[in-house]
């Protein structure tokens, strides 16, 4: 296979089923790349002293997918050697320890994939219309991302 047959691809998925680290990482593997970097965001059991039971995510799906495509495009402009990018985000209920988001990036060398995966998660949190509700023992709270540009515009 020559490199022209292994064209860069973006794999974007929003789904209610459990996310698979193996599935996401295998999507981005390339014989031309020596690095696959992953970010896995999981549900933790606490927030500011409160016991978290689980998280729930909602999204404006079509707009979220469009925004994630822009993030992938921008990452490729910043790191041209990036080969494949996968962004999978879970919707609905996400139990403690399970993944809410998995991002994988492949590139010939580790620096570019590590920088690109960091850029992808930070930008996703800041610009993609996905909302998180934390469910506690006796209450719940919709959480805004501190990075979110529209949440900070009115302050």
N, C-alpha and C positions, 0 to 999 in steps of 0.2 A: 504494500500500500504506500503510495506516495502521499505527501502531506496535503496535496490538493483534494484528496479523497476524504480526509478527516477535517472537514470544514468546521469552524467554530459554531457551537450550538448553545442555545439557552433552553433550559428545562424548567418551566414554571408550573407549579401546581398548588392550588388551594383545595384542601379536602378535609372531610370530617373523620376519615379513618386514621388510625395510628400511623405515624411517619416511620420510615425505615432508613436508618443511617446507611446500611449496606446498599439499598436501592439508590439513594441519592449519590453516594460516593461512586458507585459503579457507572452512573450516567456520565460522569465527567472524565473518567480514565481515558487516556490517549497514549499511544505508543511514542508520541513526540514529546511527552511531558514527564518530567521527573518529580513533579510535585502535585499533590492534591491536598488542598487545605479545606478544613471543615469548621463550621461554627454550628453548635447545637445548643439551642435555647430550650431549657427544660423548666417544668413547673416545680417551684420550691414550696416547702410546707409552711413558710412563714413570711410575714411582711410587717415590719415595724412592731414586733411583739405580738402580732395577731396570728392565730393559727389559720393557715390557708387550707381549705378543703379541696378545692380544684379551681381551675381557670376556665373561663368561657370566652371564645373569640367570635366576633362577627366581622363581616367585611362587605364592602361594596365591591363585589367580586370583579366585575368587568373593569372598573377603574383601578382596582388593586393590581390586576394583571398588567394593565397598561403601564402603571407606574413602575412595576418591577421590571418590565421590558426596558423602560428608560434607564433604570439603574444598571442593568446589564450592559446596555449600549454605552453609557457613560464610563463604566468600569473598563470596557475595552478601549475606549479612547485614552484613558489615563494609563492603562497597562496593556499596550498592544500585543504583548506576547501571550496574554491569557487565551486559553483554548476554549474550554467549555465552562459554563456556569449553570448551576442548578439551585433553584430556590423553591423549597417546599414549605408551606405554612399550613398548620392545622387550624380548622374552624370547629366551632362547637366546644364541647367539654373536653378539657385536657387534664387528666388526673396527675397527681403528684408524681414526680420523677420522669414523666413522659415528655417527649419533645413537642414544643409548640412550633419551632422553626428549625429547619436544617438548610444551611447554605454550603455548597461545595464549589470550589474553583480549581481548575487545573491550569498549569503553566509549566514551561520548561524548567524553571528554577523556583525555589521556595519563596523568595522575597516578594515576587509579583503576586503569587497566589495568596500569600498571607495578607498583603496590603489590600488586595482586591476583596477578599472575604470580609475584612474589617470594614472597608468602605461600604460593601453591600448591606451588612447588618445595620450599620449606623444610619445609612440613608433610608433603608426600609423603615426603621423606627421613626424617622423624621418626616417621611412623606407619603407612606402608603396607607390608604384608608382601611386599616384593620384595627378593631377596638377590642380591648381586653377588660373583662369583668372578673375581679377576684372574689371568690365566694369564701366567706369565713364561717365560723361555727354558728353565729347568730345574726349575721348581716352580710352585705356585699358592697363592693365599691367598683365603679367604672374607673379605670386607671388611664391617665393620659401619659403619653411618652414625654419625658422631659425634653427630648430632642425634637418633638413635633412642632413644625413651624407655625401651623395654624392655632395651636393651643397657646402659644406665647405671643401672638400678634395683638391680643386684646388686653394685655397686662401692662 
